[in-house]
Amino acid sequence: MGFGKRIKDRRAELRMSSTQLAEKIGVSKQTISGYELERTYPNPEKLSRIITALDCDANYLYQDFINIETLRKNRNGLTEEEFELIRKYRLLNDHGKFVVSQLAAIEYDRMLDGLERRKS
């Protein structure tokens, strides 16, 4: 899935028409079509507006352009397992990220409760 498809899919998730997105970022409907068909790419200012309008981040839109091996080499102290979990998390849609976040919060609270019981 490429940059343009991600814009189109995210727009569909939000039930936003191409006209609505165009109005939000200050371009024509044809410009949105060009982005989604990957005939043209937004300049940094327009990209920032797209990210805001679609409530997503640049990693989501550009993940196909990121060299995974380079990221693996520069993973800032993450284990391979942690790196893979983060990579998979970034591929999730908003619902998936919500579920993971809720599960992590529940597990974290459970762990803290266990630590508190040990102290008592």
N, C-alpha and C positions, 0 to 999 in steps of 0.2 A: 504494500500500500504506500503510495507516495504522498507528497506534500498536499497536492490538490485534492486527492481523495480524502485525506484527513480533514481538510477544511469542510468539504461537502458533508462528510459523515458527522462531524461535530455539529455543523449547522442543522442537520436533520435531527440529531439527538435533542437539540434545543428547540426543535420545531420552528426554526427561523428560515424564512425564504431568502433567496439570494438578493432580492430587492431590499429586504430589511437589513441584511448584513451590509449591503452597499451603502445604505443610508447611515448606518451606525459608524462606518469608517470613512465616509465622505468620498466615495467613488461611485462609478456607474455599475449597473447590473452586469454590463458586458465585461467590466474589469474583473468582477468576481468570477464570471465564467472563465476568463483567461487564467486566473489563478487556479481554479478547480481543474481545468484541463491542462494545467502546467505549461501553458504557452507563454505566460509572463509570471514574474515573481514580484511580490511587494517590496518596496523600499523599506528601510528600517522603521520609519515613522508609521507607514501603513501596517507593517507587520505587528508593531506594538498595539495598534488599534484593533487588529484582528484578534490578537491574543486576549485583549480585554473584552472584546465583544463576544468571543466564543468561550470565555472563561476557561482558558487552557494555557499551557506554556509552550515555549519554543521547542523544548525537548519532545513534546508530543508531535508537533508539526514536522520537525526535522529529523526524527529518529532514524529514518532510512539513510540519512547522509552521515550519520555518526559511525566512525570506524570502531567496531566493538573490540578489536584487538588492542587498539590504542587505549581505549578506556580500561581494559583489563590490566594493562601494564601500569597505568597511573591511577590505581583505585584507592589511593589514600588510606592504606591500612586495612581495607576491607578484606575479609577472607573470600575465597572463591564462592562459597555458599551465600554469604551476605551480598556479594556483587550480583549473583544470579537472582536472588530474591528482589533486589532493587530493580534490576533490568525487567523482570517479569511484572513487577508492580507498575512500572512506568507504561507498560503496554495495556494495562487495564482501563476500562472506561470508568466514568465517575461512580457508578454503582459498585463495581468491583473494588475500587479504591476505598469507598465507604465501608464495605464489608470487612476488608483487611484492616482498616483503621479501628473499627469497632472490636474486632477480634483481638488485635494487639492491645487495645486499652483494657479489655477484660482480662487477658493473660497477665499484663503488667500489674494490674490491681491484685490479682490472685497471688502473684509473686511477692508483692509488698506485704500483703496480709500474712503470708507465711513467714516472712522475715520478722514482722512484728511479734508473731506468736513465739518465735525462737528467743526473742529478747525477754519475753515475760517469764 
